[in-house]
Structures are given as structure tokens and as C-alpha cells.
């Protein structure tokens, strides 16, 4: 999971870098107002991607931790139950 988080974060940074390489071309060809408008839209899109990725990772991590916790509690209860039943009388 840690690798996926790092790769996703790197992909977002690469998208931002590519966008900043494209903006001067738009500004040169279509004008500053169009470039500013496109930049605002892309900032919103990349911001949404960034927030959505972090929400997804937080959800997955929370789910995995809670699942592991439940399994640990279940295994402890099972071990205690087995010890109580298998214990010699007296």
C-alpha cells in the first residue's frame, strides 16, 4: 500500500509539472486571459484528484487497520476460549 501511495503522489506531482510546462504555450498562443482561465480549471481538477486520492488512501488504511484489529481480537478470544476448554479440571 505504501508503494501505491508514493507512486500516486509522484503521478500527481508529474501532472502538475506537465501542466506548468503547457501553460506558457497556451499563454503564447491564446493569450493571458485564456491561460489564466485554463489554469484555474486545471488547479481545481488537480486539487480534486489530490483530495480524492488522499480520501481513498485514508479509507483503505482505516479499513485495513480495523480488519487487522478485529482479527487480532478474534484470535485472542479463540485462544482464551481454547485454553479454558482444554485446561485440565481443578
Phi, psi and omega in degrees: 000324181296323179295319180297319179298315181295316180296319178296317178297319178294322178297320179295317178297320178296319178299320178295317179297316179297317179299317180291341173280333182277326185305315179300326178295318178295317180298319181291319185274320187249348180108163185292322182297317179295318179296318178297319179296313178297323179295321177296317179295315181293326176298319178294317180296311180293326175296318177296316179299317180298311181293317180298320179297318180290324176296317179298313180295320178297320179294314181296316180295317178299317180297316180295318180295317180294323179295318179295320179298315179298317179295322178294317179296317180297318180292324177294315180297319180296318179295318179293319179296316180295321180294322180292321182284320185274354181293143178294146181293147173096000000 
